[in-house]
Amino acid sequence: WTHPLRGDIPPNQFIPVAESSGLISEIGKWVLHGACVQAKAWLDVGHSPREVSVNVSAAQILHADFLQEVRAVLEETALPPHLLCLELTESLFIGKSVEKVRKILESLRDLGVLLALDDFGTGYSSLSYLEKLPFDKLKIDQSFVAALSHNDKKALEILDTIIMLGHKLDMTVTAEG
């Protein structure tokens, strides 16, 4: 976010403020709409179909109207649902019923959108999320890639194992960074 007086403010600074103030859902809704409008505009001018990914906060996805918001944005923009990927971090699951989250994610998948588990491998990683939740993609946290520059053999083995696991679960795997 570019503040008119303070300049560029990175997400790790403004997102916690947006979450604590309750504004994250409105910001997320605005970002989702803008991303879908842009993706559809690319299609309309003849670009080949390309997926657009949108990060979704825990507060946003657990909001009662989130499923309807996604449905409405897809209808309004006429973006094919398979071109929208919602990225969720594992922090979404902290203190939440996995069953409740699973129902929400399955409803989103029923709309045709893709789901990605973002920043996998740090924080609250649990293999049970991969087993119980309907993710299409696995995004490995950039810390594993950064460790490769230090010739860290263990990091390479962990990275290889996570990639293999994702592929065995028929997920697209991305190593960030």
Salt bridges, closest charged atoms under 4 A:
ASP44 OD1 - LYS40 NZ 2.73
GLU51 OE2 - LYS137 NZ 2.40
GLU76 OE2 - HIS33 NE2 2.79
GLU87 OE1 - LYS139 NZ 2.89
GLU99 OE2 - ARG102 NH2 2.11
GLU106 OE1 - ARG102 NH1 2.58
ASP118 OD1 - LYS139 NZ 3.98
ASP136 OD1 - ARG109 NH2 3.35
GLU157 OE2 - LYS153 NZ 3.44
GLU176 OE2 - LYS139 NZ 3.09
